[in-house]
Amino acid sequence: MSQYRVVFIHSPSPLPGRSPLQRGYFPFSLTEKFMSALSLALQPHSPDVQLTVDNSESDIELLLAQNVDFLICAPGLRWQFYHQGFNPQQIIWLNVTEFMSSDARPSAFRIRSMIRDIEKGSIPPLPDL
């Protein structure tokens, strides 16, 4: 088993004209709360998962260079996060209810099932750029 990297994206991709002070739609405390709930949900079944919060300002090239395995995106980022080049099967788009209530069970289930699929070989790895 290898270490899998999961990155939580909480702010939109950089766009011309966007204020650098705008860091997403939700306070960062909700991101921390969701990440701790996800860590607790994954710990008994998948101890080989490393959870981190995005520090690249949603730059997909930096995320690809960091060899990220899975992305979890906060609500509202489906159309504001540029994810070209990343396997869309390995992106989890949260809805508002899951995020606001810190219900990490569906995300943990999806991550565990994707890890099983990768280990069986049914999800192809990311292409080398």
Rosetta blueprint (number, residue, H / E / L):
1 M L
2 S L
3 Q L
4 Y E
5 R E
6 V E
7 V E
8 F E
9 I E
10 H L
11 S L
12 P L
13 S L
14 P L
15 L L
16 P L
17 G L
18 R L
19 S L
20 P L
21 L L
22 Q L
23 R L
24 G L
25 Y L
26 F L
27 P L
28 F H
29 S H
30 L H
31 T H
32 E H
33 K H
34 F H
35 M H
36 S H
37 A H
38 L H
39 S H
40 L H
41 A H
42 L H
43 Q L
44 P L
45 H L
46 S L
47 P L
48 D L
49 V E
50 Q E
51 L E
52 T E
53 V E
54 D L
55 N L
56 S L
57 E L
58 S L
59 D L
60 I H
61 E H
62 L H
63 L H
64 L H
65 A H
66 Q L
67 N L
68 V L
69 D L
70 F E
71 L E
72 I E
73 C E
74 A L
75 P L
76 G L
77 L L
78 R L
79 W L
80 Q L
81 F L
82 Y L
83 H L
84 Q L
85 G L
86 F L
87 N L
88 P H
89 Q H
90 Q H
91 I E
92 I E
93 W E
94 L L
95 N L
96 V H
97 T H
98 E H
99 F H
100 M H
101 S L
102 S L
103 D L
104 A L
105 R H
106 P H
107 S H
108 A H
109 F H
110 R H
111 I H
112 R H
113 S H
114 M H
115 I H
116 R H
117 D H
118 I H
119 E H
120 K H
121 G L
122 S L
123 I L
124 P L
125 P L
126 L L
127 P L
128 D L
129 L L
